[in-house]
Amino acid sequence: MLVGEGAKLDVHGCKTVDMASSFGKALLEFVFIVFACITLLLGINAAKSKAASRVLFPATFVTGIASIAYFSMASGGGWVIAPDCRQLFVARYLDWLITTPLLLIDLGLVAGVSRWDIMALCLSDVLMIATGAFGSLTVGNVKWVWWFFGMCWFLHIIFALGKSWAEAAKAKGGDSASVYSKIAGITVITWFCYPVVWVFAEGFGNFSVTFEVLIYGVLDVISKAVFGLILMSGAATGYESI
């Protein structure tokens, strides 16, 4: 069970540990319910046509995996005490490690880029998430070295989404180009927010764990659930060219 803010736990020599409050637990439960409902909705629509399923099934797995991660966190599991005496939700990083490459796969399918371009960006993404997790589990200057490494991979992703992949989607034309513009816009904006939150949460520790849960939850819903709903609305026109 989550034991509340300022819990006294003898871990890493911590006198107190910043833990998610009861409000934070309620937030985790709410986000779990949102993701579970969106997963059901996307899954039903993905089964309607073969063309739509190519993009909607990955989106369904994204929200489905996110719902599992949030259930884990809401039920009191999926976390460790980091060396900086904060509750660190490992389940969140495991979620991102799987779901963010799936989001990139969907973006690549809609844009019409090659599978090698998709693979390259997915590898950069995995490295970005891994370095963020390593940074969260360290203290001192090494933490910021990990963050810097992560930002290098992050910039590769943002540059590709905003330039080469956007150009490919524009050249492809049709409804796919319009859908790509929307989902890429959401992805770029929300993904820019994640490392900023990391700096003030896992980095400096200025954000409480409860506030961290709130802001990461909002970003996750927008970047995954809203992403999926936009794909679903585009599925009404077929995605036959994908």
PLY file of the C-alpha trace (Angstrom):
ply
format ascii 1.0
element vertex 242
property float x
property float y
property float z
element edge 241
property int vertex1
property int vertex2
end_header
0.00 0.00 0.00
1.03 3.60 -0.50
2.01 4.87 2.93
1.60 8.61 2.40
3.78 11.67 2.11
6.75 11.97 4.45
6.74 8.27 5.29
9.50 7.09 7.60
11.26 4.22 5.87
14.78 3.00 6.58
15.91 2.87 2.96
19.14 4.40 1.58
19.57 6.06 4.97
16.49 8.25 4.37
14.86 9.78 7.42
11.68 10.44 5.46
10.56 9.48 1.97
8.38 11.54 -0.35
5.48 9.23 -1.22
2.26 9.70 -3.17
-0.60 10.82 -0.94
-4.13 9.39 -0.89
-5.00 12.03 -3.50
-2.14 10.77 -5.64
-3.48 7.22 -5.34
-6.93 8.45 -6.40
-5.36 10.12 -9.43
-3.66 6.87 -10.41
-6.98 5.04 -10.11
-8.75 7.65 -12.25
-6.13 7.49 -15.02
-6.34 3.69 -14.96
-10.11 3.88 -15.56
-9.61 6.37 -18.41
-7.07 4.15 -20.14
-9.16 1.02 -19.63
-12.20 2.67 -21.25
-10.20 4.06 -24.17
-8.60 0.64 -24.72
-12.01 -0.98 -25.04
-13.19 1.73 -27.44
-10.09 1.51 -29.64
-10.19 -2.27 -29.67
-13.79 -2.34 -30.88
-13.04 0.13 -33.67
-9.81 -1.65 -34.64
-11.79 -4.82 -35.36
-14.07 -3.07 -37.84
-11.70 -3.10 -40.82
-8.33 -4.52 -41.79
-7.04 -1.13 -42.93
-8.00 0.59 -39.68
-6.55 -2.23 -37.59
-3.03 -1.53 -38.86
-2.92 1.72 -36.90
-5.59 1.16 -34.27
-4.26 -2.12 -32.87
-0.89 -0.54 -31.91
-2.81 2.35 -30.36
-4.99 -0.15 -28.48
-1.91 -1.87 -27.08
-0.54 1.54 -26.04
-3.55 2.38 -23.87
-3.90 -1.22 -22.74
-0.33 -1.37 -21.47
-0.75 2.07 -19.88
-3.86 0.85 -18.06
-1.92 -2.12 -16.67
0.88 0.16 -15.49
-1.54 2.55 -13.81
-3.40 -0.32 -12.17
-0.08 -1.54 -10.80
0.73 1.90 -9.39
-2.80 2.53 -8.10
-2.88 -0.82 -6.30
0.30 0.02 -4.41
2.90 -1.75 -6.51
5.37 -0.96 -9.24
7.63 1.35 -7.25
10.92 1.54 -5.37
12.56 4.09 -3.11
15.15 6.02 -5.13
18.47 7.07 -3.56
17.19 10.68 -3.36
14.49 9.52 -0.91
11.60 9.73 -3.34
9.08 7.13 -4.40
9.98 6.16 -7.95
7.33 4.42 -10.03
9.29 1.84 -12.02
6.04 0.74 -13.66
5.87 4.13 -15.36
9.24 3.62 -17.05
8.36 0.07 -18.09
5.16 1.47 -19.59
7.04 4.15 -21.53
9.66 1.64 -22.68
6.97 -0.33 -24.51
4.30 2.21 -25.40
6.39 5.05 -26.80
7.93 2.88 -29.56
4.38 1.76 -30.42
3.36 5.41 -30.75
6.29 5.96 -33.11
5.28 2.91 -35.13
1.82 4.40 -35.58
3.29 7.75 -36.57
5.57 6.04 -39.08
2.71 4.04 -40.59
0.56 7.12 -41.04
3.47 9.15 -42.45
4.45 6.35 -44.82
8.14 6.21 -43.90
10.23 3.06 -44.29
10.42 0.39 -41.61
14.12 1.20 -41.20
13.28 4.82 -40.36
10.76 3.57 -37.83
13.27 1.13 -36.34
15.94 3.82 -35.99
13.58 6.16 -34.16
12.30 3.35 -31.92
15.88 2.51 -30.90
16.54 6.16 -30.06
13.35 6.15 -28.04
14.32 3.06 -26.04
17.68 4.62 -25.26
15.99 7.86 -24.22
13.65 6.09 -21.77
16.44 3.88 -20.40
18.75 6.83 -19.70
15.89 8.66 -17.98
15.31 5.65 -15.74
19.03 5.35 -14.93
19.11 9.05 -14.06
16.13 8.65 -11.73
18.00 5.93 -9.83
21.17 7.97 -9.30
22.16 11.07 -7.35
24.67 13.85 -7.86
26.17 15.02 -11.12
25.85 11.60 -12.74
22.08 12.10 -12.75
22.49 15.03 -15.15
24.87 13.13 -17.38
22.13 10.54 -17.86
19.62 13.32 -18.54
21.92 14.83 -21.16
22.30 11.46 -22.90
18.53 11.10 -22.94
18.08 14.56 -24.45
20.45 13.67 -27.30
18.22 10.75 -28.31
15.14 12.91 -27.69
16.30 15.60 -30.12
16.83 12.95 -32.80
13.20 11.87 -32.38
11.77 15.40 -32.41
13.82 16.41 -35.44
12.65 13.35 -37.41
8.99 13.80 -36.48
9.01 17.48 -37.31
11.05 17.34 -40.52
11.67 14.14 -42.48
8.54 12.30 -41.31
6.40 15.42 -41.73
7.73 15.83 -45.28
6.95 12.18 -46.04
3.38 12.61 -44.74
2.93 15.78 -46.79
4.19 14.07 -49.92
1.81 11.19 -49.28
-1.11 13.63 -49.09
-4.73 12.77 -48.47
-6.34 12.14 -45.10
-3.20 10.48 -43.73
-1.28 13.75 -44.00
-3.93 15.56 -41.97
-4.04 12.85 -39.31
-0.23 12.77 -39.09
-0.12 16.53 -38.56
-2.48 16.22 -35.58
-0.90 13.23 -33.86
2.66 14.40 -34.51
1.75 17.81 -33.08
0.39 16.22 -29.90
3.43 13.95 -29.63
6.00 16.72 -30.07
4.29 19.09 -27.61
3.69 16.51 -24.87
7.08 14.84 -25.28
8.76 18.21 -24.84
6.99 18.48 -21.47
8.21 15.13 -20.11
11.92 16.04 -19.72
10.93 19.38 -18.17
8.82 17.59 -15.56
11.69 15.13 -15.02
14.05 18.01 -14.22
11.80 19.31 -11.43
10.59 15.90 -10.21
13.18 13.14 -10.48
15.92 15.72 -11.07
15.84 18.51 -8.47
12.95 17.06 -6.46
11.07 20.36 -6.46
7.80 18.65 -7.39
6.21 16.40 -4.80
5.53 12.83 -5.87
1.79 13.56 -5.75
2.15 16.52 -8.12
4.43 14.38 -10.29
1.65 11.77 -10.49
-0.82 14.47 -11.53
1.25 16.06 -14.28
2.59 12.78 -15.69
-0.97 11.45 -15.69
-2.23 14.41 -17.70
0.62 14.09 -20.19
0.09 10.33 -20.52
-3.62 10.73 -21.23
-2.99 13.38 -23.89
-0.04 11.64 -25.55
-1.68 8.19 -25.59
-5.46 8.32 -25.17
-6.08 11.49 -27.18
-3.54 10.25 -29.73
-5.57 7.05 -30.11
-8.88 8.88 -30.39
-7.53 11.05 -33.22
-6.35 7.91 -35.03
-9.78 6.41 -34.50
-11.51 9.43 -35.99
-9.20 9.19 -39.01
-10.07 5.51 -39.38
-13.53 6.60 -40.55
-11.92 7.52 -43.90
-10.23 4.15 -44.20
-6.40 4.41 -44.05
-6.43 2.32 -47.21
-3.17 3.90 -48.39
-1.22 2.80 -45.32
0 1
1 2
2 3
3 4
4 5
5 6
6 7
7 8
8 9
9 10
10 11
11 12
12 13
13 14
14 15
15 16
16 17
17 18
18 19
19 20
20 21
21 22
22 23
23 24
24 25
25 26
26 27
27 28
28 29
29 30
30 31
31 32
32 33
33 34
34 35
35 36
36 37
37 38
38 39
39 40
40 41
41 42
42 43
43 44
44 45
45 46
46 47
47 48
48 49
49 50
50 51
51 52
52 53
53 54
54 55
55 56
56 57
57 58
58 59
59 60
60 61
61 62
62 63
63 64
64 65
65 66
66 67
67 68
68 69
69 70
70 71
71 72
72 73
73 74
74 75
75 76
76 77
77 78
78 79
79 80
80 81
81 82
82 83
83 84
84 85
85 86
86 87
87 88
88 89
89 90
90 91
91 92
92 93
93 94
94 95
95 96
96 97
97 98
98 99
99 100
100 101
101 102
102 103
103 104
104 105
105 106
106 107
107 108
108 109
109 110
110 111
111 112
112 113
113 114
114 115
115 116
116 117
117 118
118 119
119 120
120 121
121 122
122 123
123 124
124 125
125 126
126 127
127 128
128 129
129 130
130 131
131 132
132 133
133 134
134 135
135 136
136 137
137 138
138 139
139 140
140 141
141 142
142 143
143 144
144 145
145 146
146 147
147 148
148 149
149 150
150 151
151 152
152 153
153 154
154 155
155 156
156 157
157 158
158 159
159 160
160 161
161 162
162 163
163 164
164 165
165 166
166 167
167 168
168 169
169 170
170 171
171 172
172 173
173 174
174 175
175 176
176 177
177 178
178 179
179 180
180 181
181 182
182 183
183 184
184 185
185 186
186 187
187 188
188 189
189 190
190 191
191 192
192 193
193 194
194 195
195 196
196 197
197 198
198 199
199 200
200 201
201 202
202 203
203 204
204 205
205 206
206 207
207 208
208 209
209 210
210 211
211 212
212 213
213 214
214 215
215 216
216 217
217 218
218 219
219 220
220 221
221 222
222 223
223 224
224 225
225 226
226 227
227 228
228 229
229 230
230 231
231 232
232 233
233 234
234 235
235 236
236 237
237 238
238 239
239 240
240 241
